[in-house]
Amino acid sequence: LVTIDGEDARDFDDAVWCEPTRGGGFKLLVAIADVATYVQPGSALDAQAQERGTSVYFPNRVVPMLPESLSNGICSLKPEVERLALCCEMRIDAHGETTKSRFFPAVMRSAARLTYNQVWEAIGENQPQMRERLSKVLPQLENLYKLYKILAKRRGERGALDFEGQEVKFSFDENGAIDAVRPYERNDAHKLIEECMIAANVATAKFLKKSKIPTLYRVHPRPPLHKYEELVDFMATVGIPLPANEDLVPADLMRVLEQARLRTDAALIEAVVLRSQSLAVYSADCDGHFGLALNTYGHFTSPIRRYPDLLVHRAIYHALAGGKPTNHTYSAAQMVELGRHCSMTERRAD
């Protein structure tokens, strides 16, 4: 298992491992930092985490949801130390479909703390020095990259939205003033981890939906009618047709984005499409994710920095222990209220 994050990451909440299986598929293991064991419902830690709802990331500092002794310490999946984890193991076929999944608690030891750039230099650019430096974990990084290509192809077939908006990174001088603002380029190592996390989030939502244990799902509704009508009117002025609202699927908007990338007004068109979207929310109902073109979706992968993920871990532990919906820590009504609260804290953080 290895963690792959940005150079300046301090809390490591997800680790991955992969091997090929017969028939062109893969076995993928996503191990997530176990916060639920340390933060118990009803504790002072839990009350503070719930009130904050999320860690807040500023360009030069973080206001963490949990004390740093947890988020950067005992929960963080640091290399070469034993850590508690909650694992999602998936069998993914050659077409990118998860055919089987299971969850289990574990003690893990991360083999390496890698960065996106290191991984990309090794598996994307085939730089000899970096390949030599990462030689111990290189075979499974190559496996992960092969799996990513399958998952990315499946994502394209689903018609999931993929915005290319330019990210920026701030750097600061010794007095804390902004020194520079530079473009931040995402490479396929970022997308590789993203696809692994999406696969685990889908498996989580399916598992909990089947168990009927009250939890939170990540829901992204279709564009609101008034926003979609405004989008149709705007696209007509630039010569790009769109279907009627009732016929709209994510692939229609992805087709618009792909057409726009060949035009000089690409950034404008992408911004208008993005502005037409609904806000994603946390909900007790599993109503799907329009942007990712998925019918079931949850947030499992970041309990160190998101309270909804901690609630999901508690629901998984309850299910693994043979618990029933009726004797869970949270009722369905409480989960509805927690969904509203966590959606609000996310907006507040933004």
C-alpha positions, 0 to 999 in steps of 0.5 A: 500500500502507498499514499499518493498526495500533493507535495505539501500534504500533511494528513494522509487519509487514503492508500491504494494497492492493485494487482491484475486478475484473470480476464484482464481485470484488477483487484483494487484495495483502497485503505482509508484512515480509521477515524471512527475508532478514535472519535466516538459518538457523543464525545467532546471530539465528536461534538467539535468535529460535527460542529466544524463539519470539515477541515478548511483549507487556505492557501498557506494553512489549514483549520482542521476538523480534528486536532492535529495529533489525530489528523496529522498524527495517529490517524494519518497513514504515514510511511513505515508505521502501523495504522488502523484503516478501514478497507474497501477491496474491489474486483474490477473487470476489464470493462471498468465495472466493479463485480465484487466488493467487501469491507474490513478493518485492518492494521496497515503499514504504508510502504511509501509516501509518494507525490503525484509528480513523482508517480507521474515522472515514473509511470507517465514520463518514464524518467529512469532516475525516478523509476529507480527511486520508486523501484520497490513499488513500481510494479504495482504503480504500473498496475494502478495506471493500467487500471486507471486507463480502464476506469477513465474509459468507462467514465467517458462511456458513462458521459461523466462531466470533466471540467478543465478549469485552470487551478492556481497555487499561491506562494508566500514570502517570509512575511506571509504576503502573496509572492506569486500565483502560478498555474497548477497542472493536474496530471494523470497521477491525480486522476488515477487516485481520483478514479480509485476513490470514486470506485470506493465511494460507489461501492460504499454507497451500494453496500450501505443502501443494501444494508438500509442503515441510516447514513449520508450519500453525496447527491448531485441533482440535475441542473435546475430548470431555470438554470438549464433554460438559461444555458440552452438560450446561451448555447443557441447564441454560440451555435451549440444545440442542447436537448429538452430538459426532460431528455438531458443526460450528463453526456449531452453536457460533456459533448458541449465541453468537448466541442468547446475545447476546439474554440477560442471561447472555450473558457467562457462556455465551460464557465457557463456550463459549470454555473448551470449545475446544481450544488452537490449536497449530503443527503440521507437519500441515495439520489445519485450524482448527475455530474459523475453519471452515477446512480449511487454515490457516497463519501468514504475516503476522507474521514480525517477532513469531512464529517460525512465520511466519518458518519459513513465509516460508523455505518459500515462498522455497524453493518460489519458487526451485524447491526440493524437499521433500528439499533444504529447510533443515528435514526433516519430523522437524525441523518436528514438533519446531519445532511443539512448541517454537513451541506451547510458547513461545506458551503461555509468552508467554501 
